[in-house]
Amino acid sequence: MGAFDDNRKKRGIKGKRGGGINHLRYIIGLIFLLLIFIWLLMVDMEPWLEVLLMEEKPVPQCQMESGDTGQIGSLIYAPVRNGESYLWIAHSTDEISSCNFREKGVEGPFLKIPAGLINHLDESDLMGFDSVSVTKFRVLEEVYCQAFNWSREYGDLRMVAGWFNCPELTGSEGNDKMMFAALYFPELEDGKSLGFLWEENQAEVPLTELVFSIREINHLTGFGIFEDIALRLQKDHIPELNSILSLGYDTEYFSERLEILRQSSATD
């Protein structure tokens, strides 16, 4: 019998019992796969696909409550809920005739808005922009001045600038505001954007060290800066520049900022 079994193995002949079990397993497997296929045909998969493919929208960490968005000419603004100041203002650079926060030689408080934006605004409109000390908002002034330089070389820019409170970022229990500015360069190849983020009193740092992702600013605030442009261009997001050196950085404005801060400290 031993020789006979060996001969069966060489010829590839299996025992009837073993072959039957293997065939039964194969048939059960096919039936199981067929049932799954039929179930997939009967089930509406669209809701499941939406869940799987949907990009989770993060909850803003520092979202500020605002009133209704308004418009003065082509200047778009979002006021704080209490109406005492504006969260952000949006405009194009050709709307601004001066990047200074007040005209040189003119006495009076500095405004949280470049002087060139106020040409067509009345006194009641200006009350929406908080008066600030000379030591604050100097970075924002430099951003505007640099934007004017860039607009002359790269064409008109879209700008959004404002502030928000975020104790988790500042570690100061909300006493200092976080300032931001966002620029969109439609004339650059494929369109490019550039963001800045800094603490209100963080004045001794050049713009090169304050470049920040606009997508991250949107994540923090929920503002949705330039998302309408991306939607119109059928893009997920606007490509971002991670440096301003390729645009050209005029250090003259930074030097002026430091000099004004030095003079202010000397008189305090």
C-alpha positions in Angstrom: 0.0 0.0 0.0 2.9 2.3 0.7 4.2 2.1 -2.8 0.7 2.5 -4.2 0.1 5.8 -2.2 3.5 7.1 -3.3 2.5 6.4 -6.9 -0.7 8.3 -6.5 1.1 11.4 -5.1 3.5 11.4 -8.1 0.6 11.3 -10.5 -1.1 14.2 -8.6 -4.1 12.1 -7.6 -5.7 13.3 -4.3 -7.8 11.3 -2.0 -11.5 11.6 -2.5 -12.1 12.9 1.1 -9.5 15.7 0.9 -10.5 16.8 -2.6 -14.2 17.1 -1.6 -13.4 19.3 1.4 -11.3 21.6 -0.8 -14.0 21.9 -3.4 -16.6 22.7 -0.7 -14.4 25.5 0.7 -13.9 26.9 -2.8 -17.7 26.9 -3.5 -18.5 28.6 -0.1 -15.9 31.3 -0.8 -17.4 32.0 -4.2 -20.9 32.2 -2.7 -19.7 34.6 0.0 -18.0 36.9 -2.6 -21.2 36.8 -4.7 -23.3 37.8 -1.8 -21.0 40.8 -1.0 -21.2 41.8 -4.7 -25.0 41.7 -4.6 -25.1 43.7 -1.4 -22.8 46.4 -2.8 -25.2 46.7 -5.8 -28.2 47.2 -3.5 -26.6 49.6 -1.0 -26.5 53.4 -1.7 -22.8 54.1 -1.4 -23.0 57.8 -2.0 -23.3 58.8 1.6 -20.4 56.6 2.6 -18.2 58.0 -0.2 -19.1 61.5 0.9 -17.8 60.7 4.4 -14.7 59.1 3.1 -13.8 61.8 0.6 -15.0 64.9 2.5 -12.0 66.9 3.8 -12.6 67.6 7.5 -12.9 71.4 8.1 -11.0 72.3 11.3 -12.8 74.3 14.0 -11.3 77.8 14.2 -9.1 78.2 17.3 -9.4 82.0 17.6 -12.5 82.9 15.7 -13.8 86.4 16.6 -17.5 87.3 16.7 -18.3 90.0 14.1 -21.2 92.0 13.0 -22.5 92.2 9.5 -19.9 92.7 6.8 -20.1 96.2 5.2 -18.7 98.1 2.3 -17.6 101.7 1.8 -16.9 102.2 -1.8 -14.7 99.3 -2.8 -13.4 98.9 0.8 -15.0 95.8 2.4 -14.9 95.6 6.2 -16.0 93.3 9.0 -16.8 95.1 12.3 -16.4 93.6 15.7 -19.7 92.6 17.2 -19.6 95.6 19.6 -19.0 97.9 16.7 -16.0 99.6 18.4 -13.5 98.6 15.8 -13.0 96.5 12.6 -11.7 92.9 12.6 -10.4 93.2 9.1 -10.5 95.4 6.0 -10.1 94.2 2.4 -9.3 96.3 -0.7 -7.0 96.5 -3.7 -3.7 98.5 -3.5 -4.9 101.0 -6.1 -7.4 102.3 -3.5 -4.6 103.7 -1.3 -2.8 106.9 -2.0 -0.4 106.7 1.0 0.9 103.8 3.1 1.6 105.9 6.2 -0.7 105.7 9.1 -1.0 109.5 9.2 0.4 112.1 6.8 3.8 113.3 7.8 3.8 116.5 9.7 0.2 116.1 10.8 -0.5 116.1 14.5 -2.9 113.7 16.1 -3.3 110.0 16.8 -2.3 107.3 14.5 -5.1 105.2 13.0 -5.3 101.5 12.5 -5.7 102.2 8.8 -3.3 103.8 6.3 -4.0 107.5 5.6 -4.5 106.8 1.9 -7.7 104.8 2.7 -9.5 107.6 4.4 -9.7 110.0 1.5 -13.4 109.1 0.8 -14.5 108.2 4.3 -16.3 110.6 6.6 -15.6 111.1 10.3 -18.2 108.5 11.4 -16.5 105.9 9.3 -13.1 106.6 10.8 -14.5 106.1 14.3 -14.5 102.4 13.4 -10.8 102.3 13.4 -9.2 102.4 16.9 -6.7 105.1 17.6 -3.4 103.5 18.6 -0.1 104.6 20.1 2.9 105.3 18.0 4.5 102.0 19.0 1.8 99.9 17.6 0.8 98.8 14.1 4.2 99.8 12.7 4.6 96.3 11.1 1.2 96.8 9.4 2.4 100.1 8.1 5.5 98.5 6.6 3.4 95.8 5.0 1.4 98.4 3.2 4.5 100.3 2.1 6.1 97.1 0.8 2.8 96.2 -1.0 2.9 99.6 -2.8 6.4 98.8 -4.0 5.3 95.3 -5.2 2.2 96.6 -6.9 4.2 99.0 -9.0 6.3 96.0 -10.2 3.8 93.2 -10.3 0.5 94.9 -10.9 -2.4 95.6 -8.6 -2.6 93.5 -5.5 -5.6 92.3 -3.4 -5.1 92.9 0.4 -6.8 91.8 3.6 -5.5 93.1 6.9 -6.8 92.9 10.4 -6.5 91.5 13.9 -7.8 88.8 16.3 -7.3 87.8 19.9 -5.8 84.3 20.5 -4.5 83.7 24.0 -3.2 80.3 23.0 -0.8 81.9 20.6 0.2 84.9 22.6 0.3 83.4 26.1 -0.9 86.8 27.4 -4.5 86.1 28.2 -5.7 88.0 25.2 -4.1 91.3 26.2 -2.2 91.6 22.9 -3.8 91.3 19.6 -2.5 89.2 16.8 -2.2 91.2 13.6 -2.3 89.7 10.1 -2.0 90.8 6.5 -2.7 88.8 3.4 -1.8 89.7 -0.2 -2.8 88.1 -3.5 -0.7 88.7 -6.6 -2.9 87.9 -9.6 -0.2 88.9 -12.1 2.3 86.3 -10.9 2.4 83.0 -12.7 -0.7 81.0 -11.7 -1.5 83.7 -9.1 0.4 83.7 -5.7 -0.5 84.7 -2.2 1.6 85.8 0.8 0.7 86.1 4.5 2.1 87.7 7.6 1.3 87.2 11.2 2.7 88.9 14.3 1.8 90.1 17.8 0.6 93.7 18.0 3.6 94.9 20.0 6.2 92.8 18.0 7.8 95.7 16.2 11.5 94.9 16.1 11.3 92.0 13.7 11.7 92.4 9.9 8.9 91.2 7.6 11.2 88.3 6.4 10.6 86.7 9.8 6.9 87.2 9.9 5.8 85.3 6.7 3.0 83.0 7.7 0.7 80.6 5.8 -2.7 82.2 4.9 -4.3 78.7 5.1 -3.1 78.6 8.7 -4.4 82.1 9.4 -7.8 80.9 8.0 -7.5 77.8 10.2 -7.0 80.0 13.3 -9.6 82.6 12.6 -12.2 81.0 10.3 -12.0 84.2 8.1 -11.7 82.3 4.8 -9.2 84.8 3.2 -9.0 84.4 -0.6 -11.2 81.3 -0.6 -13.6 83.0 -3.0 -10.7 83.6 -5.4 -9.7 79.9 -5.2 -13.2 78.8 -5.8 -13.5 81.1 -8.8 -10.3 79.7 -10.2 -11.4 76.2 -9.5 -8.5 75.5 -7.2 -8.3 73.9 -3.8 -6.2 76.9 -2.6 -4.1 79.8 -3.9 -0.4 78.8 -4.1 1.6 80.6 -1.4 5.0 82.2 -1.4 7.1 81.2 1.6 9.5 84.2 1.3 9.4 87.8 0.3 13.0 87.9 -0.9 12.1 86.9 -4.5 9.7 89.9 -4.6 12.4 92.3 -3.4 12.5 93.6 0.2 13.1 97.3 0.7 14.8 97.5 4.2 14.3 101.3 4.2 10.8 100.9 5.7 12.1 98.6 8.4 14.9 101.0 9.3 12.3 103.8 9.5 10.2 101.6 11.8 13.1 101.0 14.2 14.0 104.7 14.2 10.5 105.8 15.1 10.3 103.2 17.9 13.7 104.4 19.2 12.5 108.0 19.3 9.2 107.0 20.9 11.1 105.1 23.6 13.3 108.1 24.3 10.4 110.4 24.8 8.3 108.1 27.0 
